[in-house]
Amino acid sequence: MTFNGITPKVSLSHVDGFTFVDKVSHDNYSEAETSVVSKQVEDYYDRFGKTPPSVTGDQAYGSRSNRKMLEEKKIRGSFKRLGRKSEKNKKQDQYFKRKQRERNKIEGDIGNGKEHYGLDGIRYHDVSGSDTNSIK
């Protein structure tokens, strides 16, 4: 359900069975911004005292600027390869598939929150509505 065309977006991190909410936004496609991914990497560093070994996300996270930022910080990104598909990169494809399976844990956490904690009860997708909505 959307309200006035605004859909909430959440940036999450899944580490050792725990899911962290890094950002809640009502700006569509905000996760594609390098500042969002950079902030998530900084939050990870603040929590654990080291940079994450890898970053996995959907296609929006795999922008050229995000890839460049991760490369500069020596963090391995798991995104679809840009350009034409190569027959030589079987290991890279296996790594990508494994990381995407790990990413599915976050989808499971969202489903669990909806099923058991009332996250499916959010009815007001407005900047002030989702923050003030009561959860069971």
N, C-alpha and C positions, 0 to 999 in steps of 0.2 A: 504494500500500500504506500502510495506517495501522497504528500500533502503539498499543494502548490508546486509540484514538480521537484521537490527537494527530497532526496533519498540519503539517509545517513550512510557514511563510509567509515569503516574502522580499520586501522592498521594494527595488526597483531603480531606478536612474536611468540614462538613456541620453543621452549628450551627445557629439556629434560623432563617432559611431562607437564610443565607449567606453561600457561598461556598468559602473556602480558599484553595489556591494552596500551599501545604506544600513542595512538591519536584517534580522536573521534572528530569527524568533520562532516559538513553538509555540502561541501564543494565537490561536485562530480569530477572524477578523474584526478583528484588531488594526489593520489598515491603515485602518479607518474612523475611528480616533481622531485628533483634531486634533493631538495631541502628536506623532504619527508623521509626519504631513505637515509640520508645522512644523519638526521636526528635519531632514527631508529638505531643506527650503528653507534652513535654517541650514547644513547640510553643503555644499550647492551654493554658498552665499555664501563659506564657508571655502575651498573648492577654487578658485573662479574670481573672487572679489572683487566679485561682483554677484549680484543676485537673478535667478532664472530668468525668462525672458520668459513662460513658460506652464507649467502643470502638467496632465498628462493621466493619467487612471487609469480603472479600471473603476467600476462604479456605487457601490461602497462608498466610494471616495474622494470622491464628489460629495455628501457630507452637507452639511446647512445650515451646520454649524459650520465645516467646511473651506472652503466657499464664502465665508463671512464673513471668515475669517482671510486667505484669498487676496486678497479685495477690499481689506481693510485694508492689505495689503502691496503693493497695486497690481500683482498678478500675475494674468494671465488664466488662468482655469480652463477646461478643455475637458471638460465633462460634459454628459450629457443634460439638457435644460432641464426644470425643474420645472413642474408644472401642465399645462394643456391645450396641445396643439400649436397653434402659430400659423402661418398661411399667409404672414405678412409677413417671417419671419426666414429667408429663403433663404441669405443670407450667413453667418449663424450656423450653419446646418446644414452648409454647405460647409466652414466652418472646423472644425466638430466632426468631420466625416468625414475631413478631411485629417489632423487630429491623431490620430485613431484609427488611421489607416494608419501614421503614425509610431510609434505605440505597438506596432504589430505587430513592429517591429524587436526589441523586448525578448523577445517570444515566440520569435522566430528565434534570439536569443542563448541562450535556455534550451534550445531544441531542439539547437543546436550543442553546448552543454555536455553534454547527455545523450548525443549521438551520438559525440562525439570525446574527451570528457574524463571520462567515467565518472559523471556526475551521476545517471544513471539507476540506478547501483549502490547508492544510499543505501537501506539496508534497515531501519535502526533509526530510526524517527521518534519518538524520545524526546529530551527536552531534552539529555541527555548523549550520546546515540547519534549524532546527526547532526554533532556537533562533533568526535567522535573517529573517525568513519568514514574509512577511507583511500580516497583517490581515485586512480585510475590515472594 
